[in-house]
Amino acid sequence: MSKTSQQIAEICGVSRGTVDRALNNRPGINPETKEKILQVAEQLGYRPHFLAQSLVKGSTRSIGAVLFDINNRLFPQLVNAIETRASELGYFLYLTLTNKDPEKEKDCLQHLVDRKVDGILLLSVNKGEAFEQFLGKLNVPVVTFGNLVSDGIPFVWVDDRAAIRDAVRHLAAQGYEEIIYLSPPMALAGKTNLYAVEQRYLGFEEAIAETPGLLTDIVLHKGYLEEIDALLRRGDKKKVILCTSDKYALKVLLHLKQKEIRIPQDVGLMGFDNIDTLAYISPALSTIAYSSDDVGTQAVDLLVDRIAGRDVPMRTTIPHRIVQGESI
């Protein structure tokens, strides 16, 4: 125990063991003695030594979260949901950001383990057998979201593949004859963990195969605004731009407005994620929606179950839906 607990014992004329029973609400102590100890502790501003307690109890009541960054509004929404649920369950959250750097991600994970967190939530840019082994050696329960790392690690997310298929079908039903599919992160395919992005691309390919006569243009690089300009000038088909995140859809929206290209009269536009910023956008953006609150809450619940040694499902799928805004 800390020096302060010894001071409490001396003031109260009892042993440190008696002080420990009072402060930790353990049996075997006279109620009047307990009340006196608690009063003295409050007067002294006593705080238990956190690390010492965690070593004794085998738990710090803390969890870690490892994310890319907070530049995309989706991520602050997820962090808020995670922190809220963790707090409800009595856990403190440590947040670390990797800036999509694989080595920094490993450093963040090790940092959290060194600080004795009880479990970790991970949105990973790493993948592969070596990384799975790295996670296993941490000896800390892990739950992933966004990007799948392994079928043997619990994973919470929307069904990206099915969501994009539904979006393409919806756009075709709206009378669109040509879809410009925008997914700049795909330029890094094979170099980093792009599970969610790749699943969306697979869903797009499947939907197009099911829709004969629908023309497609696929833009998978950072210079997308210039290419979109060229594609919009070509042909006279009814076109729509399908973006794999609202982040890119909003950049396209601003660009088209600056070019005085009307939405949806001249071209339709659709995003993915339904971030909260969309409430302030005109025209209202059509998008693929799912609950980031549910993702965060379910991820924390699964992690706490794993910490407690309970069995959990390896896949938890959050429902999605199409939001029909004013942009298509």
Secondary structure as a PSIPRED ss2 file (coil, helix, strand):
# PSIPRED VFORMAT (PSIPRED V4.0)

   1 M C   1.000  0.000  0.000
   2 S C   1.000  0.000  0.000
   3 K H   0.000  1.000  0.000
   4 T H   0.000  1.000  0.000
   5 S H   0.000  1.000  0.000
   6 Q H   0.000  1.000  0.000
   7 Q H   0.000  1.000  0.000
   8 I H   0.000  1.000  0.000
   9 A H   0.000  1.000  0.000
  10 E H   0.000  1.000  0.000
  11 I H   0.000  1.000  0.000
  12 C H   0.000  1.000  0.000
  13 G C   1.000  0.000  0.000
  14 V C   1.000  0.000  0.000
  15 S C   1.000  0.000  0.000
  16 R H   0.000  1.000  0.000
  17 G H   0.000  1.000  0.000
  18 T H   0.000  1.000  0.000
  19 V H   0.000  1.000  0.000
  20 D H   0.000  1.000  0.000
  21 R H   0.000  1.000  0.000
  22 A H   0.000  1.000  0.000
  23 L H   0.000  1.000  0.000
  24 N C   1.000  0.000  0.000
  25 N C   1.000  0.000  0.000
  26 R C   1.000  0.000  0.000
  27 P C   1.000  0.000  0.000
  28 G C   1.000  0.000  0.000
  29 I C   1.000  0.000  0.000
  30 N C   1.000  0.000  0.000
  31 P H   0.000  1.000  0.000
  32 E H   0.000  1.000  0.000
  33 T H   0.000  1.000  0.000
  34 K H   0.000  1.000  0.000
  35 E H   0.000  1.000  0.000
  36 K H   0.000  1.000  0.000
  37 I H   0.000  1.000  0.000
  38 L H   0.000  1.000  0.000
  39 Q H   0.000  1.000  0.000
  40 V H   0.000  1.000  0.000
  41 A H   0.000  1.000  0.000
  42 E H   0.000  1.000  0.000
  43 Q H   0.000  1.000  0.000
  44 L H   0.000  1.000  0.000
  45 G C   1.000  0.000  0.000
  46 Y C   1.000  0.000  0.000
  47 R C   1.000  0.000  0.000
  48 P C   1.000  0.000  0.000
  49 H C   1.000  0.000  0.000
  50 F H   0.000  1.000  0.000
  51 L H   0.000  1.000  0.000
  52 A H   0.000  1.000  0.000
  53 Q H   0.000  1.000  0.000
  54 S H   0.000  1.000  0.000
  55 L H   0.000  1.000  0.000
  56 V H   0.000  1.000  0.000
  57 K H   0.000  1.000  0.000
  58 G C   1.000  0.000  0.000
  59 S C   1.000  0.000  0.000
  60 T C   1.000  0.000  0.000
  61 R C   1.000  0.000  0.000
  62 S E   0.000  0.000  1.000
  63 I E   0.000  0.000  1.000
  64 G E   0.000  0.000  1.000
  65 A E   0.000  0.000  1.000
  66 V E   0.000  0.000  1.000
  67 L E   0.000  0.000  1.000
  68 F C   1.000  0.000  0.000
  69 D C   1.000  0.000  0.000
  70 I C   1.000  0.000  0.000
  71 N C   1.000  0.000  0.000
  72 N C   1.000  0.000  0.000
  73 R C   1.000  0.000  0.000
  74 L H   0.000  1.000  0.000
  75 F H   0.000  1.000  0.000
  76 P H   0.000  1.000  0.000
  77 Q H   0.000  1.000  0.000
  78 L H   0.000  1.000  0.000
  79 V H   0.000  1.000  0.000
  80 N H   0.000  1.000  0.000
  81 A H   0.000  1.000  0.000
  82 I H   0.000  1.000  0.000
  83 E H   0.000  1.000  0.000
  84 T H   0.000  1.000  0.000
  85 R H   0.000  1.000  0.000
  86 A H   0.000  1.000  0.000
  87 S H   0.000  1.000  0.000
  88 E H   0.000  1.000  0.000
  89 L C   1.000  0.000  0.000
  90 G C   1.000  0.000  0.000
  91 Y C   1.000  0.000  0.000
  92 F E   0.000  0.000  1.000
  93 L E   0.000  0.000  1.000
  94 Y E   0.000  0.000  1.000
  95 L E   0.000  0.000  1.000
  96 T E   0.000  0.000  1.000
  97 L E   0.000  0.000  1.000
  98 T C   1.000  0.000  0.000
  99 N C   1.000  0.000  0.000
 100 K C   1.000  0.000  0.000
 101 D C   1.000  0.000  0.000
 102 P H   0.000  1.000  0.000
 103 E H   0.000  1.000  0.000
 104 K H   0.000  1.000  0.000
 105 E H   0.000  1.000  0.000
 106 K H   0.000  1.000  0.000
 107 D H   0.000  1.000  0.000
 108 C H   0.000  1.000  0.000
 109 L H   0.000  1.000  0.000
 110 Q H   0.000  1.000  0.000
 111 H H   0.000  1.000  0.000
 112 L H   0.000  1.000  0.000
 113 V H   0.000  1.000  0.000
 114 D H   0.000  1.000  0.000
 115 R C   1.000  0.000  0.000
 116 K C   1.000  0.000  0.000
 117 V C   1.000  0.000  0.000
 118 D C   1.000  0.000  0.000
 119 G E   0.000  0.000  1.000
 120 I E   0.000  0.000  1.000
 121 L E   0.000  0.000  1.000
 122 L E   0.000  0.000  1.000
 123 L C   1.000  0.000  0.000
 124 S C   1.000  0.000  0.000
 125 V C   1.000  0.000  0.000
 126 N C   1.000  0.000  0.000
 127 K C   1.000  0.000  0.000
 128 G C   1.000  0.000  0.000
 129 E H   0.000  1.000  0.000
 130 A H   0.000  1.000  0.000
 131 F H   0.000  1.000  0.000
 132 E H   0.000  1.000  0.000
 133 Q H   0.000  1.000  0.000
 134 F H   0.000  1.000  0.000
 135 L H   0.000  1.000  0.000
 136 G H   0.000  1.000  0.000
 137 K H   0.000  1.000  0.000
 138 L H   0.000  1.000  0.000
 139 N C   1.000  0.000  0.000
 140 V C   1.000  0.000  0.000
 141 P C   1.000  0.000  0.000
 142 V E   0.000  0.000  1.000
 143 V E   0.000  0.000  1.000
 144 T E   0.000  0.000  1.000
 145 F E   0.000  0.000  1.000
 146 G C   1.000  0.000  0.000
 147 N C   1.000  0.000  0.000
 148 L C   1.000  0.000  0.000
 149 V C   1.000  0.000  0.000
 150 S C   1.000  0.000  0.000
 151 D C   1.000  0.000  0.000
 152 G C   1.000  0.000  0.000
 153 I C   1.000  0.000  0.000
 154 P C   1.000  0.000  0.000
 155 F E   0.000  0.000  1.000
 156 V E   0.000  0.000  1.000
 157 W E   0.000  0.000  1.000
 158 V E   0.000  0.000  1.000
 159 D C   1.000  0.000  0.000
 160 D H   0.000  1.000  0.000
 161 R H   0.000  1.000  0.000
 162 A H   0.000  1.000  0.000
 163 A H   0.000  1.000  0.000
 164 I H   0.000  1.000  0.000
 165 R H   0.000  1.000  0.000
 166 D H   0.000  1.000  0.000
 167 A H   0.000  1.000  0.000
 168 V H   0.000  1.000  0.000
 169 R H   0.000  1.000  0.000
 170 H H   0.000  1.000  0.000
 171 L H   0.000  1.000  0.000
 172 A H   0.000  1.000  0.000
 173 A H   0.000  1.000  0.000
 174 Q C   1.000  0.000  0.000
 175 G C   1.000  0.000  0.000
 176 Y C   1.000  0.000  0.000
 177 E C   1.000  0.000  0.000
 178 E E   0.000  0.000  1.000
 179 I E   0.000  0.000  1.000
 180 I E   0.000  0.000  1.000
 181 Y E   0.000  0.000  1.000
 182 L E   0.000  0.000  1.000
 183 S C   1.000  0.000  0.000
 184 P H   0.000  1.000  0.000
 185 P H   0.000  1.000  0.000
 186 M H   0.000  1.000  0.000
 187 A H   0.000  1.000  0.000
 188 L H   0.000  1.000  0.000
 189 A E   0.000  0.000  1.000
 190 G C   1.000  0.000  0.000
 191 K C   1.000  0.000  0.000
 192 T E   0.000  0.000  1.000
 193 N C   1.000  0.000  0.000
 194 L C   1.000  0.000  0.000
 195 Y H   0.000  1.000  0.000
 196 A H   0.000  1.000  0.000
 197 V H   0.000  1.000  0.000
 198 E H   0.000  1.000  0.000
 199 Q H   0.000  1.000  0.000
 200 R H   0.000  1.000  0.000
 201 Y H   0.000  1.000  0.000
 202 L H   0.000  1.000  0.000
 203 G H   0.000  1.000  0.000
 204 F H   0.000  1.000  0.000
 205 E H   0.000  1.000  0.000
 206 E H   0.000  1.000  0.000
 207 A H   0.000  1.000  0.000
 208 I H   0.000  1.000  0.000
 209 A H   0.000  1.000  0.000
 210 E C   1.000  0.000  0.000
 211 T C   1.000  0.000  0.000
 212 P C   1.000  0.000  0.000
 213 G C   1.000  0.000  0.000
 214 L C   1.000  0.000  0.000
 215 L E   0.000  0.000  1.000
 216 T E   0.000  0.000  1.000
 217 D E   0.000  0.000  1.000
 218 I E   0.000  0.000  1.000
 219 V E   0.000  0.000  1.000
 220 L C   1.000  0.000  0.000
 221 H C   1.000  0.000  0.000
 222 K C   1.000  0.000  0.000
 223 G C   1.000  0.000  0.000
 224 Y H   0.000  1.000  0.000
 225 L H   0.000  1.000  0.000
 226 E H   0.000  1.000  0.000
 227 E H   0.000  1.000  0.000
 228 I H   0.000  1.000  0.000
 229 D H   0.000  1.000  0.000
 230 A H   0.000  1.000  0.000
 231 L H   0.000  1.000  0.000
 232 L H   0.000  1.000  0.000
 233 R H   0.000  1.000  0.000
 234 R C   1.000  0.000  0.000
 235 G C   1.000  0.000  0.000
 236 D C   1.000  0.000  0.000
 237 K C   1.000  0.000  0.000
 238 K C   1.000  0.000  0.000
 239 K E   0.000  0.000  1.000
 240 V E   0.000  0.000  1.000
 241 I E   0.000  0.000  1.000
 242 L E   0.000  0.000  1.000
 243 C E   0.000  0.000  1.000
 244 T C   1.000  0.000  0.000
 245 S C   1.000  0.000  0.000
 246 D H   0.000  1.000  0.000
 247 K H   0.000  1.000  0.000
 248 Y H   0.000  1.000  0.000
 249 A H   0.000  1.000  0.000
 250 L H   0.000  1.000  0.000
 251 K H   0.000  1.000  0.000
 252 V H   0.000  1.000  0.000
 253 L H   0.000  1.000  0.000
 254 L H   0.000  1.000  0.000
 255 H H   0.000  1.000  0.000
 256 L H   0.000  1.000  0.000
 257 K H   0.000  1.000  0.000
 258 Q H   0.000  1.000  0.000
 259 K C   1.000  0.000  0.000
 260 E C   1.000  0.000  0.000
 261 I C   1.000  0.000  0.000
 262 R C   1.000  0.000  0.000
 263 I C   1.000  0.000  0.000
 264 P C   1.000  0.000  0.000
 265 Q C   1.000  0.000  0.000
 266 D C   1.000  0.000  0.000
 267 V C   1.000  0.000  0.000
 268 G E   0.000  0.000  1.000
 269 L E   0.000  0.000  1.000
 270 M E   0.000  0.000  1.000
 271 G C   1.000  0.000  0.000
 272 F C   1.000  0.000  0.000
 273 D E   0.000  0.000  1.000
 274 N C   1.000  0.000  0.000
 275 I C   1.000  0.000  0.000
 276 D H   0.000  1.000  0.000
 277 T H   0.000  1.000  0.000
 278 L H   0.000  1.000  0.000
 279 A H   0.000  1.000  0.000
 280 Y H   0.000  1.000  0.000
 281 I C   1.000  0.000  0.000
 282 S C   1.000  0.000  0.000
 283 P C   1.000  0.000  0.000
 284 A C   1.000  0.000  0.000
 285 L C   1.000  0.000  0.000
 286 S E   0.000  0.000  1.000
 287 T E   0.000  0.000  1.000
 288 I E   0.000  0.000  1.000
 289 A E   0.000  0.000  1.000
 290 Y E   0.000  0.000  1.000
 291 S C   1.000  0.000  0.000
 292 S H   0.000  1.000  0.000
 293 D H   0.000  1.000  0.000
 294 D H   0.000  1.000  0.000
 295 V H   0.000  1.000  0.000
 296 G H   0.000  1.000  0.000
 297 T H   0.000  1.000  0.000
 298 Q H   0.000  1.000  0.000
 299 A H   0.000  1.000  0.000
 300 V H   0.000  1.000  0.000
 301 D H   0.000  1.000  0.000
 302 L H   0.000  1.000  0.000
 303 L H   0.000  1.000  0.000
 304 V H   0.000  1.000  0.000
 305 D H   0.000  1.000  0.000
 306 R H   0.000  1.000  0.000
 307 I H   0.000  1.000  0.000
 308 A C   1.000  0.000  0.000
 309 G C   1.000  0.000  0.000
 310 R C   1.000  0.000  0.000
 311 D C   1.000  0.000  0.000
 312 V C   1.000  0.000  0.000
 313 P C   1.000  0.000  0.000
 314 M C   1.000  0.000  0.000
 315 R E   0.000  0.000  1.000
 316 T E   0.000  0.000  1.000
 317 T E   0.000  0.000  1.000
 318 I E   0.000  0.000  1.000
 319 P C   1.000  0.000  0.000
 320 H E   0.000  0.000  1.000
 321 R E   0.000  0.000  1.000
 322 I E   0.000  0.000  1.000
 323 V E   0.000  0.000  1.000
 324 Q C   1.000  0.000  0.000
 325 G C   1.000  0.000  0.000
 326 E C   1.000  0.000  0.000
 327 S C   1.000  0.000  0.000
 328 I C   1.000  0.000  0.000
